[in-house]
Amino acid sequence: MERKGRFSQWLRRPRNGSGDSGTGAASAAAREELLLAAAAAGFPLAPAAHPSGYGCSCERIGCPTPGRHPVSFAWQTLATTDTEKLTKWLRGQPEANFITATGIAHDVLDVPAEAGRQALERLAAAGVEVGPVATVAPDRMLFFTATRGTPDDEDEWWPCELDCHPETMDEHPGLRWHCRGSYVLLPPSTLPGDGERVAWLHGPERPLPDPLTLLEALTDACAQYAGERPDHEHHAAWPIGR
């Protein structure tokens, strides 16, 4: 209960950089507290690149996903909830974003932000509890759910590799299910662009729902969103093989 209270207080803090929360030390402490809270909820974390000027901290020329990809090719192996290791990363890489590996402790249903807002209204009206939800400014929303894990029957799961590349987004408009072999950025990650960031709408202290309890509302909202915008260019910039 104490951690939940601290987390709720953090979500209510001003985001305009004024007051104590705008100081470097306070911002670093808030970042550390937020990410460690996610790890305490069971989300495995690994360091990611961050925006650097007009490019990416990875210094890859023409990086297609600046600030949105893991630092290491071994991110699946590195992802951890170990507080000591995470604290070392956080203090040694003060500008780094962090990803959470999906398909281990949780999955993520990734939808256009407008469709996500419509689904939230529908789910609330139906009395369906949603779990953690994050916004990815300006155009995506992430619904964290219980994971499908690794079923005994390998035919009962699919690798996220099937739909995880930005260049195939026109083939996979709307909802994307991040499961085994995928990842998403965690708050408080920063993105290229003025004020673009990843932020919690509902924090990780919430229980993870079964994905099937959300799926109908999300797919219906995505279908409506796509129908209203047949020429809309869909953007989802991760994951991508590097």
N, C-alpha and C positions, 0 to 999 in steps of 0.2 A: 504493500500500500504506500509505503514511503517513497519508493522509486516512482510509482505511478503519479504521486503528487508532484514530485520534482519535475517529472516529464511534462505534466500538464502546465506547470508554471513556465517551463521553457517555451512551450508552444505559444503562450500568451505574451511573451516578451516582444517589444517593438522591433521591427525589422529595418528601421530607417537609419540605423547607425548612431542614433543619439543616445545620450546617457552612458552609464557604465558599460552597457552591453556593446558599445561601439569601440571600446578600447581593445588593443591587440590582445592583452592578457585575458580579458573577459571573453572575447570572441573565441580564442583558442580553448578556453575552459568549457565554453558552451558547446563547441564542436566536439570536444572529447567526451563530454557527458552524453551528448546525443548519440554518438556512435557506440559508446560503451553500453548505452541502454538498449540499442538494437542487438548487440552481441549478447547481452544478458537475457534478451527475449529468445535467444537461440539462433539468430541470423549469422551465418558464417561470413566473415568480412575479409577482403583483401584490398591492398592499395591500388588506386587507379590514377591515371594521368589527370592533369588539370589544365585549364586554359592558360596560355602564356602569350601575352600580346594578342596578335591576330591568329596565332596558331596553337600548337599543343606542346606540352612540356616534354613529350616524347621526342621532339625535334625531327620527327619523320617528315620529310618534304611532302606537302600535300596530304597530310594525315586526314583521312575521310571522316574521322570521328573524334575531333579534338576534345580532350577532357572527358571522354565517354568510354574509355576502354581500360582494362587492367594494365598495370605496369609490366607484369611478368606473364610470359607464355604459360607458366605453371600456376596460374591463378586458382585452378580447381584444387590443386594440392595445397596451396598456401592458405586458402580460405579457412578462417578459424574463429572461434569464439573465446579463445584464451586471452584473458584480460592483460596479462603481463606482455604478451607478444603484441597485442593491439596497442597498448600504451606506448611501447617502444616505437612502433610504426608512426603513431599519431604525433609523437614529439620529435621524431627524426625526420618526418616529412610533413611539415606544418601546412603546406598548401595542397597536399594530395586530396583528391576525391577518393571515395571508397565504393567498391561494388559489393554486393552480396550474391553468393553463388546460389542458384535455385536448384530444386530437385534434391536437396539434401535435407533441409529442415522445413522448407516452404516452397511453394510455387508462386508465380506472379501472373495475373491476368492484366495485360497491358492494352489499354484502349485509348482512342481519341478522347481528349479532355471533355469535350461537350457531351459525347456519348456517356462518359463516366458520370457526369453530373446528372444526366437524365436517369441513368440506372440507379444512382444513389437515392433520388427522389422516389422512384418506383419501389425500391427495396425498403425504404423507410415507411412508405405507406402500407406495405405488406407486412411490416413488423419483422423483417428479416435482418438479423444482426450481421453487419459487415465487420471485417477485421481491420488490420492496418491498411491505410490508403495514403499514397503519396502522389503529389502533383509534380509533373516534369514540365516546367514552363518552356514554351508557351502552349504546348499542344497535346500532351499525353497525361494519362492518369494510370497509376499502378495499384492494383488490388492484390494484396498479399493473402494467400490461402494456405491451407494444409497441402502437403505435397502428395503427389501420386507415388512418389518414392520409386522403388525398384521392385515391381511385383514379381512373384514367383514365375509367372508366365511372361517371358520377355516380349511376347506378341502384344501384351497389354499396355505397352508404353511406346512412345515415339520420341526420338531425340529432337531437341529444339533446333538442331542444325537444319531441319526441314524448312524452317521459316524464319531464320534468324539473321538474314542478310539484307541490308538496306536496299540493295539493287533489285530485290525481288518483292519489295513492298507492294508494287502494283498487282502482284499475284496473290497477296495476302492482306487486303485492305482491312482496316478495322482491328479486331481483336487478335492478339498474339499471346500464346500460352508459353511462358518461360518455365521450362521444367529442367530435367537433367541435361547438363551440358551448356546451360545458359546462365545469364547474370543480368542484374539491373543495378543502376546507380542508387545509392542510399543518400537520404538527407544527412548533412546539409551540403551536398555537392553543388559546385558552381559550374555553369555552362558558358560557352562563348555567347556574347551578346549582352546587352544592357539589362542587368537585373534578372537574367535567366538563371534558374536554379531548380534544385530538387528539394521539396519541402513536404513535411508530414501534414496531411489533412486529419487523419486519425493515426495516432502513434502506435508503435510496436508493442505497447503493453496490452493491446487488445488480443483476445484469443483468435487463433487462425480458424476461419470457417472452412467447411468442405467446399471446394471450388464449384461443385455442382449446384450448390444453393444459390450461387451468384450468376451462374453461366447463362441461364435463360434471359434474365434482365439485361445482362451485358451484351449478349448477341443481338437481342431485339433492338437495343439502343444503337448498337453499331450499324445494324441494317438500316435503321431509320436515318442515321447520320449519313451513311453512304448514299442512300436514296435521295437525300436532300442536296447532296453535293457530288453529283456524278463526275464532275471534272476536277474535283478537289485533289490536290497533290498531297498524298499521305507522307508523313515524315516519321521515321523511327530510326534513330541513328546507332543502335547497338542491339545485340552484340555483332561483332564482325571479326572474321579471322584476320590475324595480323602476321 
